[in-house]
Structure formats: C-alpha cells, structure tokens
Amino acid sequence: MIREIKLYFAIRRTMKRLKEVNTMKWSINTIMQILAILLQGLNQIIHAIPDDWRFPIAVAVSVVQGILAVLAHFRNPDGGPVTEPYTPKGTT
C-alpha cells in the first residue's frame, strides 16, 4: 500500500497534465496533427533514420495521431465537453 501511495505522488503532476490535454482546443489539435503528418513524411524521406526503425516510428506516430483524434472527437472546438452545447464566440 505504501508503494502505491508513493507511486501516486510521483505521477500526480503527470496526471494533471493529462487532464489538461483532455481539454484540448481545436487549434491545438490541428497543430499537433499537422506536426505528426510532417513527422510521418520526414520519417519516409530523410535517410538519417535507419531502415529498420522507420516502420516502428511510423506506427508510433500513427498511434499518437489516433489518440489525439479520439480526444478531439469528444471535445467542442473551444475545449469544452461535447455534452454541452457549443456556441461560437461573437454569437449570443
């Protein structure tokens, strides 16, 4: 039990940051997806990466893109939950 309490306090800061990512706005999601697409392209074009590492890197970036897409799917463009109605700024 003591070990679990120590582990909780060790990862508490990371857990708070993950909650912030869960409230991701549309602009942040767009920027992160564009960067991931560029990374996918550079992974295949640049020959500085060994050939045996290209596929695992492509899979890892694809998994990250999938996670980002799922997180963005359940959020409004302003970062609020989908269960609340979204009203764009400037409209009443």
Residue, then its C-alpha position, 0 to 999 in steps of 0.5 A: m500500500i505504501r508503494e502505491i501511495k508513493l507511486y501516486f505522488a510521483i505521477r500526480r503532476t503527470m496526471k494533471r497534465l493529462k487532464e489538461v490535454n483532455t481539454m484540448k482546443w481545436s487549434i491545438n489539435t490541428i497543430m499537433q496533427i499537422l506536426a505528426i503528418l510532417l513527422q510521418g513524411l520526414n520519417q519516409i524521406i530523410h535517410a538519417i533514420p535507419d531502415d529498420w526503425r522507420f516502420p516502428i516510428a511510423v506506427a508510433v506516430s500513427v498511434v499518437q495521431g489516433i489518440l489525439a483524434v479520439l480526444a478531439h472527437f469528444r471535445n467542442p472546438d473551444g475545449g469544452p465537453v461535447t455534452e454541452p452545447y457549443t456556441p461560437k464566440g461573437t454569437t449570443 
